[in-house]
Amino acid sequence: MNATDDPNLTFSTREGRVQFCQECLEQGYQDLAIRELLKGLALYPDDPDLHFFLGVAYDEKGLKERAIQYYQQCLELAPDHAEANCNLGVNYHEAGMLDAAVEAYQAALLHHEGLPEAHYNLGLIYQQRYDLDKAKQEFAATVARKPDHAEAHYNLGVLFYQEGSYHQALECFTQCVLHDPKHANAYFNLGILLETTGKLEDAMEAYQSCVAVNPDHEWAHQNLSALYAQKGMLAEALSEISECARLAPDNAEIIANLGGLAMETGDLVRAAEAFMKAIELNPNYAKAHLYLGMLYLQQGLKQNALKEFQKAILIDPGSALAHHNLGMAYESQKQTEQAIQAYSDALRLDETLAQARYNMALCLLEQGQRDSAQMQLAALAAQDPALAERLKGILAGGGQA
């Protein structure tokens, strides 16, 4: 069909006019369709299809009140017009009139149970209202009638994930990306599920697919960075967390994590800049103070390290790592009694810290408390046999490290 603005168009039948207007709408000629539909209504005022397609035309133009008016008139003439009920439901839904939308969708399904969009939109409303069982039923009905409905698969997957049904959630997200290979959030959720079940290589592939589709997906970069770091691929981990920091420049946690990876890769200048920026963003972020203290200790800036560890503990007294590192800072300055106290505090908070136990034993030996040092040996043997053997050798040698 070639659309025309000829004002003298004539049609031999009502059906011919409706078909012409429907084709106009398919090609984006809403104004022409509206003109001819209004002419048709002058001739056939009781024709529900003319009212329906006028509703569609005004809908497409964003004139929602007029669209609702014509859908309602269509339904007065043909209460069983399922598509008019469904479209009316969409308009009510968008306007926040959820009760009216539910009623319209249910009316659509009463007359045409196979309308997938009516099931899907009902599912969205039930999900919004936290009526999750009904939402799940509607999304399942959607994919049963339209198996390639990617969003229904996605939302069904979210519901399964929330209830802990990970296998079903995994299948739903897999179906989602099968039918919509550009669905970044589905890839991301696949990554989370695969990571949860220990399939780290597959999780990495899912996160990689996510950022390939959406390079600005902050959390996918963050999770991918963590997996790279876990595998010892520090350069790749640093690259991903750097991208994450670009996307979230005001997120102190991400900036601190960037600093941690920079420190591990030996870029101490970048690490220091990151930790200081994290502290600037959030002066009460204990982890950033802890990391900066560790960096200072590594650089031999012992007093600076001491101050950062003390700040970390002031903010988070329950941080065993901060107490442990404070002990090392004291020990580096030959403040043995303070070191013993800090190591003791660390072990009180986390008795599995084998290095803190070993360090404390050495400090006790330095203080001449051989029996107290000996008492650490049994616990250390269960936690870290290598450190226990080293301490055993020191004790056997008379207590000299």
VEXMAR-457865 format. One record per residue: x, y, z of N, C-alpha, C in turn; residue in three letters. Coordinates in pm, whole numbers, plus 32768, in hexadecimal, padded with zeros to 4 digits. Layout:
REM VEXMAR-457865
XYZXYZXYZala;...
***
This chain:
REM VEXMAR-457865
80547F8980008000800080008057807B8000met;803780DD7FAF8078815E7FB1801B81C17FF2asn;804181F180687FEC824F80B07FE482D28062ala;7F70831380687F5C838F801E7F0D83F08073thr;7F1D846F80557ED184D6809C7E588502804Basp;7E3684B57FE57DC184D87F947D4584E17FECasp;7D0A855A7FFB7C97856980537C17852A801Apro;7C1E84FD7FA07BA684C77F5F7BAB84307F54asn;7BF983F07FAC7BFC835E7FAB7B7183277FC1leu;7B4F82C07F767ACD827F7F897AE281E97F98thr;7A8681AB7FE17A8D811B7FF97A0680DF7FDDphe;7A06806F7F9A798780307F7779487FE87FEDser;799A7FC2804E79667F7980C379A27FB18143thr;795E7F9981B079937FBD82347A147F71824Farg;7A187EF2822A7A8D7E9E82437B077ED481F9glu;7AEF7F06817E7B5D7F3F81317B9A7FB88176gly;7B44800D81AF7B76808281F87BC680578274arg;7B927FF582BD7BD87FC683367C607F8C8310val;7C657F3C82A57CE37EFF827D7D477F6A8252gln;7D177FCF82077D6F803C81DD7DA980858257phe;7D5480A282B77D8180EB832E7DE180978381cys;7DC9801683877E237FBD83D07EAE7FBD838Fgln;7EB17FBB83097F307FBF82C37F76804682D6glu;7F2880B282DC7F61813582F97FA881368380cys;7F6780FA83E47FA280F58469802280A2846Bleu;80228035842180997FDF841A810F802A83DDglu;80F280898383815C80D48340817981598385gln;8133817683F2814F81EE843E8104826A8413gly;809C825A83C1804C82CD83937FD182DD83EDtyr;7FE98305846A7F7A830E84C97F13837984A2gln;7F4383ED84757EE6845A84547E89843483E2asp;7EC083F1837D7E6C83C5830D7E08835D833Dleu;7E34830383937DD9829E83C77D6982DF8417ala;7D8C833F846B7D26838384BC7CC083C98463ile;7CF0840D83FA7C93845383A17C2E83F38363arg;7C60838283327C06832582EE7BAF82D88351glu;7BE282BF83C87B90827B842D7B1E82D4845Cleu;7B398355846C7ACF83B284937A6583BD8426leu;7A9183BB83A97A3083B9833A79DB833A8342lys;7A1E82CD836279D5824F836C796E825283DBgly;79928290844C7934829784BC78B882EA849Aleu;78CB834D84447858839C841A77F4834783CCala;782A82E1838877D48287833B77A58210838Dleu;77FE81DF83E677E08166843277FD818084C6tyr;77AD81CE850977CB81F6859477CC818285F7pro;7790811185D2778880A0862F77ED8032860Dasp;7853805485BF78B67FF0859A79267FEC8603asp;79317F80864E79967F7B86BA7A257F818686pro;7A3E7F47860E7AC77F4785DA7AF87FD385BAasp;7AA0802785897AC680B1856D7AED80F985EFleu;7A9F80E486577AC1811D86D97B4680E5870Chis;7B58806186FC7BD38022872D7C4E805C86E9phe;7C4B806386637CC38093861D7CDA81298632phe;7C708174864C7C8581FF86757CCF820486FBleu;7CA981A987567CF181A187D57D84818187BFgly;7D9F812287647E2A80FE87467E768175870Dval;7E3681BD86B07E78822F866F7E9A829B86D5ala;7E3A82BC872B7E56832387907EBC82F187F6tyr;7EB9827088147F1C8234886D7FA9824A8835asp;7FB8822E87B3803B823A8774806A82CA876Fglu;800E8328876D803183B6876E804883EC87FBlys;803283978860804683C188E97FD1840D8924gly;7F60840D88DF7EE8845389107E9483EE895Eleu;7EBC83D689DA7E8883668A267DF583778A4Clys;7DCA83EF8A6F7D3F84038A977CE083E38A23glu;7D06841189AB7CB283F189367CB5835C8919arg;7D2A831F89297D34828F89117CD78244896Fala;7CDA826689EF7C8382248A517BF182388A2Cile;7BCF82B08A017B4382CE89DB7B148270896Cgln;7B65825D89057B3B820888947B3D817488B8tyr;7B9A8149890D7B9880BD893A7B1780A3898Atyr;7AF3810189DF7A7980F18A2E79FE80EB89D4gln;79F98140896D7988813F8910798380BC88C2gln;79FA8089889F79FF8007885C79C17F9B88B5cys;79E57F9F893679B57F38899279217F4689B4leu;78ED7FBE89AC785C7FD089BD78117F89894Dglu;784D7F8B88D6780F7F4B886178307EB6885Bleu;78A67E90888C78D17E038884791D7DE08904ala;78D77DC1897179187DA589F2797D7D3389EDpro;79737CDC898779CD7C6B897D7A477C888926asp;7A5F7D0889077AD27D2D88B37B517D268909his;7B977CB588FF7C087C9A89597C797CFE8949ala;7C9B7D2288CD7D0B7D7D88B77CED7E0888EEglu;7C6F7E3388E37C4B7EB6891C7C597EB289B3ala;7C2D7E4589F17C3E7E378A817CD27E398AA8asn;7D237DF28A5B7DB17DEB8A797DF27E758A6Acys;7DD67EBB89FC7E107F3F89E77DDF7FA38A4Fasn;7D607F968A757D2B7FEC8ADE7D757FD18B61leu;7D8F7F528B7D7DDB7F2E8BF37E667F6B8BF3gly;7EA77F6B8B7F7F2D7FA68B747F29803A8B97val;7EC480818B657EB881108B827E9D81298C16asn;7E4480DA8C517E2C80E88CE17EAB80C98D30tyr;7EF280618D047F6D80368D467FD380A78D45his;7FE880E48CD0804981518CC3802181CA8D16glu;7F9E81DC8D2B7F6D824D8D7B7F6D82308E10ala;7F9681B58E357F9A81918EC27F1581658EFAgly;7EB281508EA27E2E81238ECF7E2C808A8ECEmet;7E6D80508F317E8A7FC08F2B7E0D7F6A8F38leu;7DAF7F918F8E7D347F408F9B7CE87F3B8F17asp;7CDD7FB18ED57C977FB68E557CE47F668DECala;7D687F6C8DF17DB97F218D917DA57E8B8DA3ala;7DA57E5C8E1F7D8F7DCD8E3A7D087DA28E03val;7CA27DF38E1C7C1B7DD18DEC7C197DC88D54glu;7C5E7E258D117C607E258C7F7CAC7DAC8C49ala;7D1F7D8D8C837D6C7D198C567D1D7C978C6Atyr;7CDB7C8D8CDE7C8D7C148CF97C187C078C98gln;7BDC7C788C757B707C758C127BA57C488B8Bala;7C1C7C778B667C597C4D8AE87C6D7BB68AE6ala;7C9F7B808B557CBB7AF08B5B7C3B7A9E8B64leu;7BD37ADA8B9A7B527A948BA07B207A758B14leu;7B3C7AD08AB77B0B7AC08A2E7B757A8989D0his;7BF37A8E89FB7C5E7A5989A67CD17A308A01his;7CCB79B58A337D2B79878A977DB979838A62glu;7DC8798289DE7E4D797389A47E9B79F38990gly;7E6B7A6389C57EB37AE289B37F2D7AE88A10leu;7FA67AD289DD801B7ACE8A3680367B528A7Cpro;801D7BC38A36803B7C448A747FE27C618AECglu;7F667C328AE77F0D7C458B597F407BF78BD2ala;7F6C7B7B8BBA7FA67B2C8C2780257B718C5Chis;807A7B9E8C0080F97BDC8C2980E17C5B8C7Ctyr;80887CB08C4C806E7D2D8C94802D7D158D1Basn;7FD87CB18D237FA07C8B8DA580117C5E8E02leu;806E7C128DCB80E07BE68E1C812F7C5B8E53gly;81427CC38E01818B7D398E2F81447D7C8EA4leu;80BF7D858E9980747DC68F06807C7D738F85ile;80697CF08F7980727C9A8FEF80FE7CA0902Ctyr;81637CA68FD781ED7CB1900881FF7D359053gln;81C87DA0901C81D07E23905C818B7E2390E4gln;81217DD390EF80D47DCB916B81097D5E91C9arg;81787D1E91A481B47CB291F481587C3A9203tyr;80FA7C2991A780AA7BAF91A280F47B509145asp;81617B15917981C37AD4912481927A5090E9leu;813C7A09912E8108798C90F680B479A8907Basp;805E7A0E9084800C7A32901080637A668F9Elys;80C97AB58FC181237AE98F5B81667A778F11ala;81947A148F5D81D879A18F1F817979568EC3lys;80FC79468EED809979018E998084794B8E16gln;807D79D18E1B80637A1F8DA280DB7A1E8D44glu;81557A278D7B81CB7A228D2481D879988CE4phe;81B879308D3281BC78A88CFB815478988C8Cala;80DE78D38CA0807778CE8C3880A479198BBBala;80F079848BCF812179D18B5D817E797D8B07thr;81E1793C8B45824278F18AF5820578708ABEval;819C783F8B00815777CA8AC9811377EC8A45ala;80E278688A3A809D789489C180F978D7895Darg;8168790F899181CB7951893A8257792F896Dlys;828B78BC8944830A788B897B838178E88965pro;83787943890483E9799D88EB83DA7A248931asp;83807A2C8994836C7AA989DF83DE7AB78A45his;84487AFD8A1E84C27B048A6F84A97B438AF8ala;845C7BAF8AFC84467BF58B7C83F87B9F8BDFglu;839B7B4E8BAC83517AF58C0683B07A8D8C41ala;84097A568BEE846D79F88C2184C27A3D8C8Bhis;84EA7AB98C7085407B028CCD84FB7B178D54tyr;84817B4B8D50843A7B678DCD841A7AE78E1Aasn;83FD7A7C8DD183E579FB8E12846679CC8E56leu;84D879E38E12855879BF8E4E85747A0C8ECEgly;85527A8D8ECE85657ADF8F4685167AA68FBBval;84987A7F8FA084437A48900A847979C3903Eleu;84A7796E8FE484E178EE900F855F79079063phe;85B079689038862B79879083860979B7910Ftyr;85A47A0D9119857F7A45919C854F79DB91FDgln;8512797091C884E279079221854A78989235glu;85C078A991F7862A78479209862577D191ABgly;85D077D7914585C8776B90E2862C77899072ser;86AD7771908F8717779E9036871977558FB0tyr;86F876D58FB286FA76888F34869376C08ED3his;861976D98F0685B177118EAF85D5779E8E82gln;860F77ED8EDC863978758EB886A178718E49ala;870178168E56876B78088DF1872E77E88D68leu;86CD778F8D66868C776B8CE8864277E38CADglu;860078308D0085B578A58CD08612790E8C93cys;8680792D8CD986DD79918CA58721795F8C25phe;873978DC8C1E877378A28BA4871378B28B30thr;869278988B48862C78AA8AE08622793D8AB8gln;863179968B1986277A268AFD86937A508A98cys;87127A2B8AB3877C7A568A5987787A0B89D5val;873C799489D58729794B895886CF799A88FAleu;866579D5893286057A1F88E086267AB388D5his;867B7AE5892F86A87B708928873C7B73894Easp;87957B5E88EB88247B57890788617BDA8939pro;88137C44893D88467CC5896D880D7CEA89F7lys;87D97C888A3E879F7CA38AC2880D7C9F8B2Bhis;88487D138B4788BD7D1A8BA1889D7CE88C2Dala;882A7D0D8C64880B7CE68CED87F97C4F8CFBasn;87C87C0F8C9187BA7B7D8C9788447B3C8C9Cala;88A27B6F8C4B892B7B3B8C5389657B508CDEtyr;894C7BC78D1789817BE48D9C894A7B838E04phe;88C67B6D8E0088897B108E6088BA7A818E4Aasn;88D17A5D8DCB890D79DA8DB0899679D08DF4leu;89E37A3C8DEB8A667A3D8E2A8A5D7A268EBFgly;8A007A6B8F0089EE7A5C8F9089CB79CC8FB4ile;896B79938F69894179098F8589B278A68F6Fleu;89FB78B68F018A68785A8EE38AD878678F4Bleu;8AF078E28F788B5478F78FE08B2878B69063glu;8AA678C390828A6F788990FD8A7F77F190FFthr;8A7177B490898A7B772190808B0976F29064thr;8B6A774E906A8BF57727905D8C2877188FCFgly;8BD7773C8F6B8C0277318EDF8C4177B58EB5lys;8CBB77CB8EE48CFA784E8ED78D1E78728E47leu;8D4B78118DF98D6B782D8D6D8CEF78588D20glu;8C8178118D378C0378348CF48BD178BC8D25asp;8BE478D68DA68BBB79588DDC8C0979C98D9Aala;8C8C79B58D878CDE7A1A8D448CAC7A348CB7met;8C8979CA8C6F8C5579DA8BE78BD27A2A8BE8glu;8B7E7A108C4A8AFF7A588C548B167AED8C6Eala;8B6F7B0C8CCC8B8E7B998CE88BCE7BDC8C6Etyr;8C257B928C288C637BC88BAF8BF97BE78B45gln;8B977B8F8B388B297BA98ADA8AD97C238B04ser;8AC87C328B878A7D7CA48BBB8AC07D288B95cys;8B437D328BAE8B877DB18B918B9C7DC58AFBval;8B9A7D578AAF8BA17D668A1D8B217DA889E9ala;8AB17D828A248A307DBD89FD8A1F7E488A38val;8A467E568AB78A397ED68AFC8ABD7EF78B42asn;8B167F408AFD8B9A7F5F8B378B927FB38BB7pro;8B1E7FED8BD38B0E80408C4A8ACD7FF68CBEasp;8ACC7F728CB98A8F7F248D268AF37F1A8D98his;8AE67F758DF88B477F838E658B5D7F018EB2glu;8AEF7EBF8ED88AFC7E4A8F308B387DD28EE7trp;8B227DC98E648B607D5C8E198BF87D6E8E15ala;8C257DEA8E018CB67E048E078CEE7DE28E90his;8CA57E068EF98CD57DEC8F818CDF7D568F9Cgln;8C767D0B8F788C797C7B8F908CE27C358F3Basn;8CF37C668EC08D587C2C8E678DE37C468EA0leu;8DF87CBD8ED58E787CDE8F158E957C7E8F88ser;8E307C648FDB8E447C0C904E8E687B7E9022ala;8E297B4E8FB78E477AC88F868ED47AC18F4Aleu;8EFA7B288EFF8F827B2B8ECA8FE87B288F3Dtyr;8FCF7B798FA5902B7B7D901790337AF5905Bala;8FC07AB290658FBB7A2E90A4901079C99057gln;901879DB8FD1906679808F7D90F879AE8F6Flys;91197A1D8FB491A27A4F8FAB91BE7AA18F2Fgly;91577AC48EE491677B158E6B915B7BA98E92met;91C47BDB8ED391BC7C5D8F1491B47CD18EB1leu;91F97CC68E4191F27D318DDD91657D408DA7ala;91267CCF8D8B909C7CD38D59903D7D068DC5glu;90567CDA8E4290027D098EB2900D7D9F8EC2ala;90877DD38EB7909C7E638EC590597EAF8E54leu;905E7E788DDC901C7EB88D698F867EC38D7Eser;8F4A7E578DB08EB97E578DC68E907EB68E36glu;8EDA7EB68EA48EB57F0E8F138ECF7FA08EEDile;8F307FB88E938F4880408E628ED080708E11ser;8E9A80178DC18E23803B8D738DAD80558DD0glu;8DA580048E388D3A80158E9B8D48809C8EE0cys;8DC480C28F008DDC81438F428DBB81B78EE4ala;8DD081A48E648DA9820C8E038D1282218E05arg;8CC881B58E168C3681BC8E168BFF81ED8E9Bleu;8C4B81D78F058C1D81FE8F8C8C8D82498FD4ala;8CAE82C18FA48D2183098FDC8D0F8337906Cpro;8C958333909F8C7A835F91288C6082EB9187asp;8C7D8272915B8C6781FB91AE8CEA81D891F5asn;8CEF81F792768D6B81E492C28D98815292C5ala;8D3980F692CD8D5D806792D38DA2803B9253glu;8D6C806491E18DA8803E91618E32807D9152ile;8E3F80FC91788EC1813F916D8F2880FB91C7ile;8EFD80D2923F8F59808C929A8F8280059261ala;8F247FBF92228F457F3F91E48FA87F519172asn;8F977FBF91278FF87FDE90BE90837FEF90FBleu;90888037916B9108804A91AE91467FC791DCgly;90F17F6E920F91237EEC923C91637E9D91CCgly;91217E9E915591587E5590E391D57E9990ADleu;91D67F1F90AE924D7F67908292C37F4590DCala;92A97F3B915F93147F1791BD93477E8A91A0met;92EB7E2D918493147DA3916893667D9990E8glu;934C7DF1908793977DED900994147E449010thr;942F7E81908394A97ECD909594A17F5F9070gly;942C7F8F904C941D801D902993F7806990A8asp;945E808590F9944580BD917E9416814E9179leu;944181979114941482229107937F822790EBval;935681D5908C92C681D1906C9276819F90E2arg;92AC813E912A92678109919F925281769207ala;92BC81C2922392B1822C9287924A8294925Eala;924C82B991DF91EA831B91AD915C82E791BFglu;9148826791A390C2822D91AE9094822A9240ala;90EB81FE929A90C481F8932790A48282935Ephe;90F482E5933890DD836E9368905A83A69330met;903D838492B38FBF83B292778F49837092BDlys;8F5682EF92DA8EEA82A793208ECF82E793A7ala;8F3A830C93EE8F2A834B94718EEE83D79463ile;8F15841C93F88ED9849F93DD8E43849393C5glu;8E1C842A937C8D8F8413935F8D4283EA93DDleu;8D84839A94318D44836994AB8DAC835D9519asn;8DBE83C995698E2483C895D28E10835A9639pro;8D98832396408D7B82BA96A38D7D822E9665asn;8DC2822195F58DCB819E95B48E46815695EAtyr;8E3080FD96498E9E80BC96918EFA806E9634ala;8EC0802C95D18F107FD995778F79802B952Clys;8F5480A595048FB480FA94BD902781229518ala;9009814295969073816195F690CD80E7960Bhis;90918071961690DD7FF69628913C7FE095B3leu;91067FEC953891597FD694C191CA803D94B7tyr;91A980BB94D69211812294CF927D81069537leu;925480D895AD92B780B396139310804195E4gly;92D67FDE95A293247F6D956F93897F9D9506met;935D7FFD94B393B88034944F942C807F9492leu;940B80D194F59473811B953D94D680BA957Ftyr;94A2805095BA94F97FEE95FC95567FAD9597leu;95207F8F952095707F5494B595DE7FB49487gln;95C18037948C9622809C9461968180C494D1gln;966F808B954996C580AC95B9969E812B9602gly;9627816195E395F581DA962795A881AD96A2leu;95F38182970895B9813B97799558819097CBlys;957D820D97E495278262983594A5828397ECgln;94B1829B976B943882B4971B93DD8239971Basn;941B81C3971193CE81479713938581399798ala;93CC81539803939181499889931581A09896leu;931D821A986592AD8276986F92358244981Flys;924E820D97A791DF81DD9755919C81649794glu;91E9810997CD91AE8094980E915B80C09888phe;918D812198D191428154994490BE81949919gln;90C281DD98A99046821898738FE481AB984Blys;90188143980A8FC280D497DF8F7D80949857ala;8FC8808098C28F91803F993A8F2E809B9981ile;8F49811C99808EEC817B99BC8E6681769976leu;8E69816798F28DEE816198A28DAC80D898AFile;8DFE807098AA8DCA7FE698AE8E1A7F949913asp;8DF37F9B99928E3F7F5399FB8E3E7EBC99E8pro;8DE37E8999988DD87DF899858E2A7DC29913gly;8E807E1598D78ED17DE798678F4E7D9F989Aser;8F4D7D1B988F8FBF7CCC98BD903C7CED986Bala;902A7D0497E8909C7D23979290DD7DA797B9leu;908C7E0997E190C57E89980B91197E789889ala;90E77E2A98E991347E0F996391B57DC39942his;91AA7D6198E892207D1498C0928A7D709883his;925F7DC6982792C07E1F97E692F67E879847asn;92A37EB098A592D47F0B990D93447EC7995Cleu;93307E47997893997DFA99BD941B7DFA996Egly;94117DE798EB948B7DE6989994CE7E6E9898met;947B7EDA989894B47F60989B94FE7F78991Fala;94C17F50998D95057F5D9A0E95857F0B9A11tyr;957A7E9199DD95EF7E3799E096617E72998Dglu;963F7EB2991D96A77EED98C896EF7F5F990Eser;96AF7F9A997496EA800799BF971F7FD99A48gln;972A7F539A56975F7F189AD097097F359B4Blys;96887F519B36962C7F669BA595E67EE19BC0gln;96317E879C0096077DFC9C0895897DE89C5Dthr;957F7E2B9CCD95097E199D23948A7E449CD9glu;94927EB69C96941D7EE59C4A93FC7E849BD8gln;94657E4B9B9C944F7DEB9B2F94057D709B63ala;94327D3D9BD893F17CC79C13935D7CE49C2Dile;933F7D599C6192B47D7D9C7D92627D829BFDgln;929B7DBD9B9392537DC79B14923B7D3D9AD8ala;92A27CE69ADB928F7C5D9AA892267C129AFAtyr;92287C279B7C91C67BE79BD491397C149BB1ser;912A7C979B9890A77CCB9B71907A7C8F9AEBasp;90D87C809A8F90B77C469A0C90867BB79A1Cala;90CA7B699A6F90A57ADD9A8290237AD09AD1leu;900A7B309B298F897B2F9B708F167B409B0Darg;8F2D7B8F9AA68EC57BA89A418EC07B3999D8leu;8F347AFF99BA8F3A7A9599548FAD7A379977asp;8F8C79CA99BB8FF4797099EE903779209980glu;9007792B9904904378E0989590B8792B9854thr;90D779A29881914479F1984591CB79B6986Eleu;91FA7957981F9275790D984192EE79699846ala;92F979C797EA936E7A1F97E893737A769866gln;92FE7AA4989392F97AF4990F93267A9F9986ala;92FD7A209988932579C799F693BD79AF99F4arg;93F17999997E94827984996F94CF7A01999Atyr;94A27A76996994E67AF3998C94E27B0C9A23asn;946E7AEF9A5F94617B049AEE94C07AA89B3Bmet;94CD7A2C9B0C952779CE9B4F95B77A029B4Bala;95E27A3A9ADA96697A719ACF967C7AE79B2Eleu;96147B3B9B38961C7BAD9B9596247B7C9C25cys;95D97B149C4595DC7ADC9CCD96667AA69CECleu;96A47A639C89972C7A319C9D978D7AA49CB4leu;97797B0E9C6997D07B839C7997C47BBF9D05glu;974B7BB29D3F97327BE49DC7975E7B7E9E31gln;97917B0B9E0497BC7AA59E63974C7A4D9E96gly;96D77A559E5596637A069E83965B79849E31gln;96BB792E9E4596C678B39DF5964C78599E05arg;961B78499E7F95A877F19E95952D78259E4Basp;951978A89E4E94A678E39E0694B478CF9D70ser;953078DA9D3E954878C29CB0952D78309C8Cala;955977D69CE4954577469CD094B077259CC6gln;945E776E9D1093CD77539D11938D77709C89met;93CC77C49C38939477E59BB593AD77779B4Egln;940C771C9B6F943876BA9B0D93C976589AE5leu;937D76269B47931675C29B2892AB75FB9ACCala;927B76759AEE921576B49A9A924C76D19A0Fala;92CA76FA9A079306771B99879315769F9930leu;9331762C996E934275B0992292C2758B98D7ala;924F75AA991591D0758A98D491AE75ED9865ala;91E47667987191C076D09812922176D8979Cgln;92A176D097B8930776DF974F9380768B9776asp;9384760F974993F075B39770947C75EA974Epro;9488763596E0950C766896BA953E76CF9720ala;94E4772A9748950A778C97AE952577489833leu;94D676E0985194EA769798CF9573765798D2ala;959E761C9862962375DD985C96907646986Cglu;967A76BB983196DE7725983F96E9775298CFarg;9676776499119677778D999F96B5771E99F5leu;969A76A199D596D176309A20976976319A17lys;979B765099A0982D7656998D986976C799DCgly;9824773899E2985777AB9A2D985A77899AC1ile;97F1774A9AF297EB77249B80985A76BF9BA1leu;986F76619B4598D675FC9B5C9962763A9B59ala;997176A89B0F99F376E89B039A10774B9B71gly;99BA774E9BD299D577A79C43998778299C3Cgly;992F78359BD598D778A99BD39908791B9B7Dgly;996F79019B28999F796C9AD0996479579A44gln;991D79BD9A1398DF79B4998E994B79B89921ala;
***
